[in-house]
Amino acid sequence: MTAENTRPAARSRDRRYPSDARRAPAAGARPGAPTPPSGGEPEDALERAAAVLKPRMRGWLHAGVFPLALAGGIVLITLARSAAAVAAFSVYALSACLLFGTGALYHRGTWGPRGEAVLRRLDHANIFLIIAGTYTPLAVLLLPTGQQKVLLSLVWGGAAVGMAFRVLWINAPRWLYTVCYIALGWAAVFYLPDFAQAGGIAVVALVVAGGLLYTAGATVYGLKRPDPWPRWFGFHEVFHTLTIAAFASHYAAILLGAT
């Protein structure tokens, strides 16, 4: 067989079995680094893609609010008039610092698959924690002892179940855990008349305004809309902005109740 006769067969083999040397390396891959497998869980693939494409403002809002939440917690503790109030304000400050601190750490850093999975679980679980943490000083300041126990048992029991749910089922449908956040957030709606009687209309107005802002943020998170500037300030930043506004409203309500 001549060389001319062997060329078509060689070309055919090249087309059928392209060599690894002809494959384009993945964007950003180091020379000589092993190529990751093309398979894997869809959720993991989405998380990796989001990490690459996330807006440049991702995490900076929480990073900026973290020291303010810490300072605000210290202010509340200094204003406390009883040991119960000190404990309640401490729980609230800790839940706020965990929410904003963990969120900033998770969104700003690059932690690898295992670190990302751990921080994502903590980030989502902290949403349940801040809900219960916010109701704690409101209940202690504005409700009689019997009602305090009922409300705190309800919200902390719900928060414990919610945190376990997010830690153990991290790939749960977005709509499902978003609804859980909203449901627990409005658990104390029946206590609003009692809040008004003890703290005044302004306290109730701030609590309701914060609840509406949290609900709007959860809706944006669930729908992923609006997504104004995906490269810089996307839907997640809108969600974080509404969360911060809601936190500020509830902080003002607690501060009014403390003074």
N, C-alpha and C positions, 0 to 999 in steps of 0.2 A: 504494500500500500504506500503510495507516495505522500509527501508532506502536504500537497494540496488537498489530497483526499481526507487527511485527518483534521484539517482546520474546521470544517463545518461541525464535526462531532464535538470538538473542543468548545466551540462557541455555544453549542447546544447545552453542554454540561455547565458552562458558566451561567447561562440564563436560568437553568433549573436549580443550580446549587451555588448561589452567589457566596463568595468567600467573606469571612468576617472582616478582612482588610478593606473591603469595598463598602462596608456599612458606615453611614455617617454617625459620628459620636453624638451622644446626647448633649443638648445645650448645657454648658457649664461643667461637663464631666472632665475630671483630671485625666491626663494622658496615662494610659496603663491601668486606670481604675477599672474594677470589674463592673460590667454592665448590669444594672438591676433587672430582675425578671419582669417580663411584661405583664404577668398575672398579678394576683393579689386582691384584697378586699376592695370593693368600689369605694367604701367610705375612706379607707386609707389613701387611695389614689386622689380622692377629692381634697383631702386634707393637705396632701403634698402639693397639689396644684394651687390651693388657696395660699399656702405658705409662700410660694413663688410670686403669686400675682397680687398679694394683699396690698392695700393702699399704703402709701408712705406715712400717713398719720396714724396707722393702726397701733394702738397701745399708748400713744402719747397723752391722750386725754386722761386715761386712768392714772398714768404716771404723774401727771400734774396735780390731780386731785388727791392722791395718796397722802402727801404731807398736810394738806388742808384738812382731810378727814381725821388725821392723827391730832392735829392741833385743836380741832373742834371737839374731839372727844375729851381732851384734857380740860378744855374750858367747861364742858358739862360736868365733869367730875368735881371740879373746884366749886361749882355752884350747888352741888348735891347737899341736901339738908338731912339726909338719913343714910344709914348703912345700906338699906334696900335700894335707894336711889344711886348710891355709888356703884353697887353691883350691877344695876340695870344699865347705867351709863357706860360702865366698863364693857359689858357684853355688846352694847351697841357700837362702841368705838372699835372693839376688836373685829366685829363682823364687817364693819365698813373698811377697815384697813386690810382685812383679808380679801375682800371683794376687789378693791382698787389695786392693791399691791400684787396679788396673784394675777389679776387681769393684765396689768402692765408687764409683769415678768413673762407671762405666757405669750402675749402678742408681740413684744419687742424682740425677744430672743429667738435663737435657732437651737433647738434642744435635741434633735434627732428623734426617731420614731418613738422610742420608749419614753423619753422626757416629755415629748409633745403629748403623748397619751395620758401621762400622769397629770400634767398641768391642765390639760383640757378637762379632765374629770373634776379637778379642784375648782377650776374656773366656773364650770356649770353648777357644781354643788354649792358654791358660795352665793349664788342667787337665792337659793332657798334660805341660806343662813342670814342674808341681809334682811329678808322679809321678816323672819322671826326675831332677828336682832332689833329691828326697828319697832316692832310691836311691844317689845319688852319694856322700854322706858315709858311708852305711852300707857301701858296697862298699869305699871307701878305708880305712875304719877296721877292717873285720872280715874282709876277704877277702885271700888272697895275690894277688900281682900278676897271675898268669895268669887267675884267676877274676874278678878286678876287670875285666880287659879284656873278657872274655866278657859279663859282666852289663851293664856300662856300654854296650857296643856294642849289646846287645839293647834296653835300655830307651831309650837316646837315639835309636837308629834307629827304634824304634816311636813315640817321641814326635815325631820329625821328620815321619814319615808322617802321624801323627794330626793334628799342627798344620796341615800342608798340606791335609789332608782337610777340616778345619773352616773354614779360610780360603777354600778354593776351592768348597766345597759347603756353604754356610751353611744351606741349606734341607733338608739331609739329614733323614731320619726320626729322630725323637727316640730311638726304641728302638735304632737302629743305632749312633749315636755313644755312647749310654750304655753299650752292651755293649763298645764299644772302650775306653772309660775303665776299666771293670772288668777287662777282659782284660789291659791293660797294667799295671794296678795290682797284679795277682797274678803278674806275670811272674817274680818272684824267689822264688816259693814253694819251689822246689827248693834254694834256697840257705839256707833257714832252719836246717838242721842246722849249717852252717858258721857262721852268725851266732851260734848258741847256743854253739858250741865256743869262739869268740873273745870273745864279749861276755857270755855267760851267759844263763840262762833268762829273766831279767827283761827283757833287751833284746828277745828273741824274743817274749815275751808282749806287750810294748808295740807291736812291729811288727805282730803279728797283730791286736791290738785296734784299732789304727789302720786296718788294712786292712778289718776288718769294719765299722767306723764309716763309712769312705769308701763301702763297698759299700751299706750301708744308706742313706746319703745319695743315692747314684746311683739306687737303687731308688725312693726318694721322688720324686726329680726325674723319673724316667721315667714313673711312674704318676700323678704330680701328686696324690698322696694320702700321708698325711693332709693336709687343708687346714683347720686348726683355726679360725682367725679371719681370713677372707679380707680384711677391711678393714685389719687390723693385722699379723697374723702368719700368713701362708699357707704353702702347701706349700714354696715357695721358701725361706722363712725356716727351715723345718725342715731342708731340705737344707743351707743355710748353717751352721746350728748343728751338724749332724753333721760337716760338713767341718771346722769349727773344732776340734771335739773330736778328730777323727782327726789333724789337724795337731798338736795338743798332745801326743797320744800318741806320734806319731813323733818330735816334737822331744825328748821325754823319753828315747826310745830312743837318739837320736843323742847327747844330752848324757851319758847313761850310758856310751856307747861312747867318748866323748871323754875321760872322766875315769877 
